[in-house]
Each structure stands twice: as structure tokens, then as C-alpha cells.
Amino acid sequence: MRVVLQRVSQGRVFVGNQTVAEIGSGIVILLGIGPQDGEEQLTYLVDKIVNLRIFEDDQGKINR
């Protein structure tokens, strides 16, 4: 299982010429899952991602 995260000011997912998903400021996650990956690997990655501190707080520190 591999994951790439990118902090974005906006993001869109296109299928053909149609927008199927869209966000403002946030994180775009590209996730690759193989046949050998299981719930244990997924739980580990989810826990790691939700606890990242990659956004600035009101004082400009990357703390949220």
C-alpha cells in the first residue's frame, strides 16, 4: 500500500470532461492498494494521515 498526500488550495477529479468531485483548501490523497494489502495496513495509514499536522494555525505555525 502506498500513499501520496499533497496540500492544495483546490482540487478536482475529472472523469472524461465531467467533474465528479471537488474540494477547496485541503489534502489530495493518491492511494495505491495491492492484492496483498489488508485492513491492518489501511488502519495504520488512516491513523497516520488523520494525525498529520500540515496546516497553519492562527499564529502561522504548522500545527493543525
Buried (B, 14 or more C-beta within 10 A) or exposed (E): BEEEBEEEEEBEEEEEEEEEEEEEEEBBEEEEEEEEEEEEEEEEBEEEBEEEEEEEEEEEEEEE
